[in-house]
């Protein structure tokens, strides 16, 4: 069991609308303020989606580059760009995310129903994303929405080799309609399946919506790490909207400290992830 907890903040996402969630950080200034606040509390990684001038999800290359540069200049956070984008984004734009030169990028390990939509991740696209990250020295976080995605990851690593840095880190995204449920039982099953991956593989877990706290507690108890943020939930408690990403990070930090697994520093996180 890890003696510390890697805390990732996912502040924006591509699903919530600014008009419906006024506290959502969508401008670069809002994102930077959130990043600095969350780093001060104990977050070590920031998982980034960006928005355009109308607060709509975008993969604009100039905005991505500016965002990476600004986060590096103003924080010591590990910058992880989403290669998922929105479900409507084409593969070419999702691959081009790597051109912005992040420390890390997400790599979703399969296609799934995503609410009423389909989140398409063809095998050829996954391979392309994985190998491009190897070539460019970008560390992947393999996004696991269902148990079969772990089998796909085993196949990927067996055929195309370990990621840059040699360390495998996955994120269980739980509670998405169409993916695995956000329950302790599902997390235990996913955790057991890690045995088929390279020794030393680590995991974080993300609980969507009402599964946030059950997944957080289950992950800590299993020696896992945490991802929290307004990408994943905009409700702090029943009938209580989230006021800021800082509020969610503070709660995760509090639970990690109660578990006697305090947040990893950014330097410790870089060592863990092979950066």
N, C-alpha and C positions, 0 to 999 in steps of 0.2 A: 504494500500500500504506500502510495506517495506521501511524503511528509509535508508537502505543500500543495496548494491549489492554484492551477492556472485559471485565471478569470478572463474571459473574453466578453467584450461588450459589442452588441450588434444594434446600433442606435436607430437605424432608419428603415431598412428593408425596402421592398418594392410594392407592398400590398396596401398599406394604410394611406389614406388621403390626408393631406395637411388640413383641409377644411374640416374634416371630422375629428382630427387629433391635433389640435393647435400646438401642443408641446413637442411634436415630432420635429427633430432637427433636419432641415432640408437644405439650408444654405450652407456655404462653406464656413461662414463665421459661426453659425449655430453648431455645426459639426465640430469645429475646433474647440469651442467652449465646452461642449459635451465631452470631448476627448480629454481635455485637460482636467476637468472635474472628475471623470471616472478613473483616470490614471492616478490622481492624488488619493483616491480611495482604495486602490488596489488592483484595478484592471491592468493587464499586461498586453492584451491583444485587442485591436479594434477591427471588426468585420464590417467592411464598408460597401454600402450602396449609395449612389449619388442621385440627385434630382436636377432637373433643368430649371429655367427661370419661372416656369409655371408649376413647379414642385412635382412634375411628373418624372417617373423613373427614366434614367438615361444611361447609356454607356459611351457618351461622348468622350473621345480620346483626350481632347484638350482639358476637359474638366477632370478626368481621371488623373492625368499627370499633375495638374495643379493641386488636386486633393492630396495625392501622395507626397508631393513636395512640401505642402503646408503642414501636414501631420508630422513629417520628419523634422521640420524646422522648429515646430512648437511643442513637440512631445517626444518621449522616448518609447512610445508604444510600438509594438510590432504591427505593421500595416498589412492587413489581409483584405484583398479585394475579392468581391463576389464575382465568380465567373458564371453564376446562374442568371444574374440580371433579373429581368421580368420574364414570365413564361412566354411572352411574345417575341423576345429578342432572338435574332438569327444566330446561328453557330459562329459565323465569321466575326460578328461583333463581340461575342462572348470570348472567343480566342484572343481577340485583339486587346482584351483587358490586360493581358500579360505584358503588352508593349509599354504600359505605364510604369513597369519596374517595381512592383510591390515586393515586400519581404515574403509574403505568403499569398496564396489564392485558393479559393475553394474548388473542389473537384467532386461533383455529385456522381455517385456510382451507379446510377440507373434511372430509367424512366418511371414515372409514377403519376397516378391521378393526383391532382393538386386542387382540392376543393372541386369546383366545376370545370377546372382547366386540366390540361395535361402538361407536365413538366418533362420535356423531351430531352433525353440524354442517350444518344445512340452510342454503341460500343466504339465505333470508329472515332467519334468525337471525344469520348473519354480517353482513348489511347493518345489521340493528338494532344489533348490538354496535358496529360501526364508527361509525355515525352518532351513537349516544349518546355515545361517547367524544369525537367531534368537539365535540359540544354542551357537554360537561362539562369540557373541557380536560384529558382524560386521554390519555396517549400510548400507543398500542398497540404491542405486539410481535407481529408476525404469525407464527404458528407454522406451519411448513411440514413436513409429514410425508411428502410425496411431490411429484414434479415438477409434477403437475397443479395442485397448490395454488398454485404461482407464477403459472400462467395465470389462476386464479381471482382472485388478488390484482391482477393487471394489469387484469382486468375491473372489480373493485371500485373501484380508484382512478380508472379512466377514467370510471366512471359517477357515483361519489359523492364524488370529490375526495380530496385528500391528507389525512393525519391531522392532528390538532392539532399545531402546531409545525412542520409542513411537511416533517419528515424521515421517511423510510421505513426501518424497521429490522425485519429478519426473523430468525427463529431456525430453522435446519435441525435438526429432531429426527430423528435417524438411528438405525436399529437396532431400532425397534419392530416386532415381528412383525405384518406387515400394511402397513408403510410402507416407505420406501426403506431400503436396507441402509446400515450404518455403514461405508462403504468410501471410500477416496480417490477411486475412479472415480465414485461417486455424488455426492460432494461437488463434484468438478470439473464434473459435468453440471449440478448445481444452481447452482453459481457462474456458469457460462456463461449460464444462463437469466435471471440478474439483469439482463442487458443490456436486457431488455424492460421493466424497471421504471425509475422516475424516476432521473435522474442523481444520484449521491451516495448511493444506497441502500447500507446497510451490513448485514452479517450476522454472527450468532453461529452456533455449531454445538454440538450436544449429541449425544454418543455414548452410547447406552444399553448398559448391561452391558459385555460384553467389547469393544464397539466404542469405549469411552471414549477410550483412548489413540490409536488410529488416527485418529479424528475430530479430536481435539485437535491432533495434529501437522499433519493436512491443512488444518485451518482456519487455523492460524498461518501456514503456508506460502503460503496463498492470500490473506493479508491480512485474514482474518476474526477474529472475537472468540470468546470461550469461555463456555459454561455448564457448570458442574460441580455435583455435589452428590449427596446420598443419595437424592433423588428418582429419579436416573438410574442410579446403580449403588451397590450395597452391598458390592461386592468391590473391594478395592484392588489385589490381584494374585491370581493363581490360588491358591486355598486360604487367602487372607488377607482376612478381613472388614474393612470400613472401620471405623476407630475413631471418627472424627468427620468432620463436614463440613470442619473446618479442615484436615484431612489432605489432602483433595481440592483445596481451594483452594490450599494451599501447593504442591502438585505443579503445578497450572496456572500459578501465579505463577512457579515455577522455569522452566518451559518458555517462558513469555512472555519472561522475562529472557534466557534463552539465545538466543531469536530476536531479541534486541535490540529488543523491543517491550514495554517494561515496562507494568505495570498502569496504567490511567487512574485518576486520582483521582475522587472523586465529583463534584467541580466540573467536571472535564473530561468526565466521562460525561454530565452534564446538558447541557453544550453540544453534545456529539455527537448526543444523542438529541432535541434540540429542546425540552427541558424548561425 
